[in-house]
Amino acid sequence: ALKADLADYYGEEINHSRLYQNLDILVEHDLVTQKPRDGRTNEYSLTDAARHAIQARRVWQARGETA
């Protein structure tokens, strides 16, 4: 589902292996958690740190738009 959502957002096909490389980096930086869903599928979730980072970026962007 994530791959399809990203492809829709960017308007181009997303490379499967590159997606998982990027997800692994987010896991390493404690921005995303990974857990197995079944024998071949992982489930990913945002951490509190990621939610705080997203909120901080939104605040930063809003300040830039009003300045």
PyMOL commands that set and color helices and strands:
alter all, ss='L'
color gray80, all
select helices_A, chain A and resi 2-10+16-28+48-66
alter helices_A, ss='H'
color red, helices_A
select strands_A, chain A and resi 32-36+42-46
alter strands_A, ss='S'
color yellow, strands_A
deselect
rebuild
show_as cartoon
